[in-house]
Structure formats: structure tokens, C-alpha cells
Amino acid sequence: MKTNVKTMMMVIAASSMVACTKNADLFDSSAIEQNAKATYAENFTKKYPNVDLNQSWDYSTKQSDYRLGSGNKARTRAGEGGITKGSWYEVDNNTLSWMHKQLVEGQDNRKLGNPFYMTVPGNDFTIIPIYQGQAGAMWNLHVVVDGVDYLVWEKSNSEIQKGDIQIKDGDSDEWHNLHGGGQSWENWNSLYNTDGSDKWLADGSQNLVTAVRSIPFTFHDFRVGAEMYFYLNVTVSGSGVWDDKYHEMNNVGAHESSLKGQMLALQDVPRPDNIAEDNEVMIIGCEDADLKDSDWDCNDIVFLVYGKTVPKPIKIEEGKEIEEVKTVRYMIEDLGATDDFDFNDIVVDVTEIRTISPTYTNGVVTKWNEKGKRQEAVIRHLGGRLPFILKIGNKEFAAGGQDTFQTSPDLKLDNVTGWTGLTGDHNISIQVQQMDNNGVYNNVKFPKAGEAPMIIAVDPSQGWMTERQSVPADWFYIPTEE
């Protein structure tokens, strides 16, 4: 691959600056800072010769998460309850037939439900994925119970990886993962007819699927009455819609939540023959994209819920508030070394929380009203040895030093105001004490296009590197040869 011409010019400029500043007074703090930055830029272009410096250095999607308010914030610590994975359950075809009549393919079905959360019943309950509709997106299903976030299952797009939902090939009676491909049983939408009564689809293609089976997940020992809700974490967009700059209009990183109306709960479901008579049954249908051209048929993934009693959906009424959360993770180099690109010296999440409430028209949410807004930050990791002053909007915070080296404090900073990273410039910076020069600080700001980055913006799901392990080049934009 050819080295980018602009990058080469910047290497030459950085080298010239290094040569000049090396002759400057070594006790001149400004000269020391400029020398360190020039050496850093030179080393960066040597480390990443194919990375185009003329880019934004912002890789965050700024997608929304939703939660039930400040009294119930999603955490990732272990809770008291658990989720147990069971053995294969063959889905009753009558259940699928009933579901198809309710969640009509390609039809806006939102009138069948409302944004909702649930509460944990006084018994164990089980959920089973029973259907995947016409959806090319990939996602993970999560549940938040009592503020704790659990991964339930991941959608499979591989015949090699064992999936949690499979279909039977009518010709061979073999079970296969449901995924895209060239075989008659491979299509995402091949579950339309499963009872064998109609072997042909409307487009003339054969449908040889005769049965569906899934892995059940049983929830047990959770606190009775605890609030819970589901969401899909989208990992690959299936929109296929492109803007005028040839960028796909996607929702990768979005949390498509029952709280926001991305799911609906169907009750009064006919009980499948293979579920005991003393069980209640509910179906939850999910729409995997809150995009302009979404069809809102809410059948991109459908799962069955059953138990002696099931978690009852509680409507998010007008006046009831939820929180929309958007977070950017900043990964920062402190110039303690000029050949270190692990970007873990300071890792901080900056978040804006909007309190919103729905307005309904004819039973469907037509507007979410903003009731309030606040900002906060959490220092996730400190991988540097130098004291620093962190500035986020109007907030300043001093920390760092040898005592905090290689710590992950999860230290929350309240009263953050004036941060514009979601809609404007990334007004985040640090002043870092120079090595062996107490009281004198280097100034590190969010980089402009054309500058070697000492701060990058990513999604909060992006983990940080171990000490002295450089971030991979594919984190950055690398132009392709034409």
C-alpha cells in the first residue's frame, strides 16, 4: 500500500520542527512542549504510515441508550439473580401462525402495543426466541433487571457458529442456523410457512422449512418487583439506505429498547401444546431499527415468554419520564512518552442525559418531549504517571500521578456543563505536568484534521489497550488505493 502523500509531508514538517526545537533552551517549557508534540507526530506517522492525518479523529456513533431514570441506572455488576440456558425447544407451528396474523410482515404494527417496562414476578420465567423476520441487521438481545445489564443471546450469521434459533430443512431433516445464504433454508425470512401446507412463497421460491427450534433462557432468583426491560444492541445495520455522501444511514451501536417503543408485548396468546397448562404466555416483538424508512412491523425478532406468571408490561404513560443517554468515550495520550500510542493514559466517558416523556396520538407515540437535560463524566481508566488537569466544557478536575497509575477508578464527575461533543466541537483538553519539570504543563487538545491525535473519540463500548500496546491501525481511517 502506498504511503499517503499528505502524511509524508507532515512527517517532513514534524522532523524539521524537531531539529529546530532541539536547539532551543531545554528549560524553556514552551520549547519542551513543542518538541514533545513534534516528536510525537513524527513517531505517530512512522507507526501508522498509511493512516491519513486529514481526518476527524471522532469515531463515536453517539447512539442513544434508554433507562428508567436516575433511580435505576443500568450497571454491569453481577446481580443476585441468574439466567440459565436450556436445551432445544421446538416451537409450536400454531404459535407461529397466530404470531404472523398479529405481526403482519411489512405493516406498521405499533398500534398493538406501547413503550413499556416490566416487573419481576414471584416465580421463574422463561424466554424463547421463536422467529426472525426480514432483517439483515445483526444485534445482541439484552435485558436490564434491577439496574443490572445482562446479555441474553446474540443473533448468528454463520452456519459454523451454533445459534440459538434453528430451522429444519424439509429435504434432509437437518437443523441449520437461520442466516443469509444461497440455500433454500438459509434466508432470513424463510419462516413464513412452517407447517408444510404451502411449500412456495409469494415470489415463487420454494420454502422447505418444516420446523423451528430454539434455546430457552430461564430467569431465576431475581428480586420480586424489580423493574426490567429489554433492548437490542445493534452491531451491524441492515438499513441499506445511503446518504448523498455514500455513507450508510445506519443505527450501529443503537439500543433499540422496549422503553422507547421498539418492542411491543402481545398478551392473550394461545398457549402452545408443549407448555404446561398452568403457565401464562406472552409474545414480545421487536423492531431492530428506529430509522426513517423502518417498516415497524416489529417482527425482526420475536420471543415467547412463559411462566406460572409472566412479567406484566407496564405502559410508559404520558407524563412518565425515561432517560435518553448519549455517551462519548475519550481516550487520551498525556505525552509522558512520545512513542506510546496505547491511548490509555486517561479514558473518560462524557454523557448527556435527556429526560423525556411521550405524547400519544390515537394510541401511538408521536412525540417525545424533553423535560430536562444534564451532563456528567466518569473517569474509567488512568494509565499515565503524570499529574494532569482535565477540562470538559466548563468542568475542571485535577488528578493523576504515580499513585493512580494503572487504575480503573470509575470516578464520577458531577456538575459537568458546557460540553459540546455531541453537536459541535469536542471541547475537552488536558494540561499535563511535564516530565521532570514540576509545575509546568503541556496542553493537549482534541486534534484538528491534519494533526497527529493525542485524543480520540470512540463509543463507550470500545475497550482500552494494555500499557504500551499501541491501538491497531484499523481504528483510524486508511485511504484505499484508486
LINZIMO-V201375 format. One record per helix or strand. SS is the DSSP state (h for helix, s for strand). FROM is the first residue (numbers start at 1). TO is the last residue. Records with the same first field share a line. If there is no record, write none. Layout:
# LINZIMO-V201375
SS=FROM-TO ; FROM-TO
This chain:
# LINZIMO-V201375
h=5-21 ; 29-47 ; 93-102 ; 110-112 ; 258-260 ; 402-404 ; 473-475
s=58-58 ; 65-67 ; 75-75 ; 82-90 ; 116-119 ; 125-131 ; 138-145 ; 148-154 ; 165-169 ; 175-177 ; 200-200 ; 206-206 ; 209-220 ; 227-236 ; 242-242 ; 248-248 ; 255-257 ; 263-266 ; 280-286 ; 301-307 ; 313-315 ; 321-332 ; 346-361 ; 364-382 ; 387-392 ; 395-400 ; 407-407 ; 411-416 ; 428-434 ; 437-445 ; 455-458
